[in-house]
Amino acid sequence: IMDERYRGIIIKDDKLVLMKRNRNGEDFFVFPGGGIEKNESPQQCCERELLEEFGIEIEAKNMIYLIHQGESKQGYFVCDWKSGEIHKTDAEEYQGLNHYGTYNPTLANLNEVSKLNILPPEVKEQFLDDLKVFGKKLNRPLIEIECADYKR
């Protein structure tokens, strides 16, 4: 079965919401999100994951990227931050019991995002291009992107 995940692109006050990860000694960042659950829409998945992992209430607006990476499909939504402050929640990611490394919810300055190791790199490049072309509203049509499949 195909792995289906949805992630949020949230910009607030010139800051970008990212999950900082460390795995096998490597620091990297990913856009926040996670796997879809039964009877859940892609938007609901994105909104639930952000509430569970970051403690913020968001509204998933429009999907701008559909990523194909090996057996996985990931949709990226432009989101509005409605309420809450970013913090570590009681989500399983923060319990330190898994082999996936560490998780830290992060607000990155938009002008420093280009220097960060954001994965997958194909999404980072597209995001930076779109920021220049479309601005922070990222009001662009949906595009599909093929990403290299790497195991982390």
N, C-alpha and C positions, 0 to 999 in steps of 0.2 A: 504494500500500500504506500502511496506517495505521502511523504512528510509535508504537511501544509501548515505554514506559520504566517503570522501577520505582525508587522512592526509599525511603530509610530515615528514620524518625523515631527518633532515639537520644538518650535523656536519661540522663546520668550525673552524679551528685553535683551536682544542680541546674544542670547545664549542658546545652545543646542543641548537637548536632553540626550544623554548617552549612558550606556552601561559600560563601566570600566571593568575589564576582566584581566585576570592573570591566570595563565594555565601553563604548566610545565616551564615556569620561569619567564614566560613571555607576556608582556603587557600589551593589551589591545583593547579597542572599543568596538561596540556594536550598537546599532539602533535598537531601542528597547522593544520587546514583544515576546511572542511565544506561540506555542502550538494551539491549534483550534480544537475545541471540544465538540462533542456530539450535539447536534441541534443548535449550533451557535453560528451566527453570521460572521463574516470576516471583520466587520466593524466592531461587533460585540467582543470578539476575541481580542482585538487590539485594545479596546477600552478596558476590558477586564484585566489583561496582563499589566497595563500601566498602573491600575489601581492596586493590584496585588503586589507588584514588585517595587513601585516607586511611591505609592501612597498618594498619587494625584489623580484627579478626575479630569478626563479629557473627552473631547468629541472627535471621533475619527471622521474626517470629511471626505476627501477624495483620494482614491488610490492612484499614485503616479508611477510606481514601479512595480513590475511583476518579474521576479527573479527566478530563473531556472538554474539550479545548481545540483547536478547529479540527480538523485531521486527526490530532491526537495523543491518545493515551490514556496516562494515567500512574497507576500504583498506588502508594500510600504504605503502607508496612509499619511497624508498631511493632516495634522491634528491641531485643534485648539485646546489650550490649557484652560480648564474652567475653574478648578479650585484645588486647594491642598498645597503642601510643600513637599519637595522631594526628600525622602528619607529611606533608610533601610526599614523594611517592614518585617513581619514574621514569616515571610515567604520562605519556602524550602531553600531557595538559592543562598540565603544568608546563614543557614544553620551550620555550614562548614562540614557537612557530613558527606558531601558528594565528591566525586573524583574530577569534577569539571572546573576546579580551581576557585578563585575568589570572584566576587561580584561587588561592585560599588556604584550606586547611582550617582551620576555626575552631571554637572552643568558646565559645558565647555564654551569658552568665548568663541563666537562665530569667526572672529578674525584669526583664531589660532587652530581652527579645525583642520586646515590643510597640513599642519605639522603632525597631526595625530595619526596613529596607526589604527585606522578605522577599517573594519572588515565587513563584507568583502571589498577589496580595493576598487572593483568595478563600480560599486554603488557609491563609494566615496567620491570618485572622479565625476560621476554623473551628477551627484548632489552639488558638488562645488561648481560645475558648469551651469547647472540650473539656477543656482543662487545668483550667479552673475547675470544670467539671461532673464529670469523671471522674478528675481527679488525674493524677499522672505516669505511672500505668500505662496511661492512655488506653484503658481496656477498654470500648470502645464498638462497636456494630454498624457494619458497612460502610455508608457513604453515598456516593452519587454527586454530584459537584459539576460544574456547568458553569462554565468559566472563559472570560473574554474572550480572544480570540486576538490576541496582539500579536506583532509581529516585533521581535526584538532583535538 
